[in-house]
Amino acid sequence: MEKKQPEETCLKTAFCARENTIGLEKIDRIKSMMRKIPRIEPPAGLLSSVMEAVRTRRVPLWLRTYRWATSLRSFTFTPLRLATSTAFSVLLVFSALLLHDGGNHKIALDNSKELIPVEFALDMPDAHSVQVVGSFNNWVPQPCELHQEEGSARWMLTLRLQPGRYEYAFLIDGKHVPHPGAEFNKDDGFGNQNTVLALGPEDDI
Amino acid sequence: MTFRKSSLCLLALIAVSAVPLDVGAQNNQAGVTHGVTQAVQEAKKAGVPDETINRLLSLGYDNGVEAASMANLVSIVVEVKNEDLPQEPFLNKIEEGVAKHVPAASIEQVLKQKKQDYLFARSLTSDYLKKHGLKQQVAPKDLVGITESLFSGLSREDLALIMEQAPPVSPTTLRRAIHIQASLKQVGFDPKLSDQIVSTGFKHNFFTHQQRGFGRAIVAGKRNGVSDAKIAEAAMSTMQSGGTVAGFCSQIGVSFSDVDRPRDDVPRPLFHGRK
């Protein structure tokens, strides 16, 4: 540690004392000037008008969004973070593909382990769209569209269902039709027929 | 200035006339909402599970069912619960009707008819059990199977006749026999021969879980062009000799694999569409 010279220390102390004296003199001068200012009451509404003038106005959400979207931004990333996010994206896409396998058209309607694959097949060359609705999909056709094999009149769909008893019908170009050639149909009470499908050890049709 | 005055007058007039209309609409809406609330409260009081109530309400909300109709549907479910009938067939029917865009009034009508059918079938089965001194309870699955046969081609008279002629058997056996009878009726099988097959099956205790697929085998034989007489003869000889469905299939020239159901450990596709 370098030891400071006594002469240098002395000079610094003298300089600081002078600076302090100048500062105090300035403050005293300001004080005396303020005392000389005549006492005037502020006009009514000054405070509110000043506050109104300085108040920050809230920008609408759409404008903030627009500004955010149109302003330039820079992204920083590390190779590790990039790899993680890429892996996550790939996993998401893979999961989506698994759920809707374009090749086999298999749809899992239940996550249970005891699922039985059921193949719905229909020879309907003139149809434009074929869907299956039933108690297994709450009669909603969206996830259960049959797909036509290339160069074939056959429409196919494989579903994995839990053991149980189901009723279903095909929606051929929007028209309810029971499974042609099925062993057992039921009147749905609304003027159509449903086909009965029993799966599992207890079925007895 | 004149224009402004007349515009203001017109606006004032619209506002004055709109207020009572709006109040009326609000009152009406409040009444309807009150109807749903009351129906839901009654359902809870009757012991309808919260899950069931939520399932119904969300179905109605998702499909835009009017509140008044929703209240009526919930009330029918309450009636079903109070009668101690299985609720699932009714809930399924509501879901089916709503999804098929059937008017709510028609759904209500179908449900009311269904309730009557269930009460009829339960009373009939109860009388049958009493008549034969059987102290068994009718399981919900059996009651559902027996009643739903009324939507599969059998009439109330058919059902009553089967029960009248049936020997003392369990409700499950009764349900299986009724299914066979309904299957035979659906394919237009000779009614006399159908009765003979069913009564022989009862006699030889053939309608067991082991003989599943028997009904489908008969239907397959009929579709393959085998005569009713030949099918009936083969069926009855199988029953009398304690044979199996596989043996019966070979007698009428039907592939057993076509009618056999997969075992739990060997799942495989079941249905192949035929046109």
Interface residues (C-beta under 8 A of the other chain):
Chain A: E114 L115 I116 P117 V118 E119 F120 A121 L122 D123 M124 V133 S135 N138 W139 V140 R154 W155 T158 P163 E167 H176 H179 P180 G181 A182 E183 F184 N185 K186 D187 D188 G189 F190 N192 V196 L197 A198 L199 G200 P201 E202 D203 D204 I205
Chain B: N92 K93 E95 E96 G97 A99 K100 V102 S106 I107 V110 Q113 K114 K141 E148 F151 S152 R175 R176 H179 A182 S183 Q186 H209 R212 G215 R216 V219 A220 R223 R261 P262 R263 D264 P267 R268 P269 L270 F271 H272 G273 R274 K275
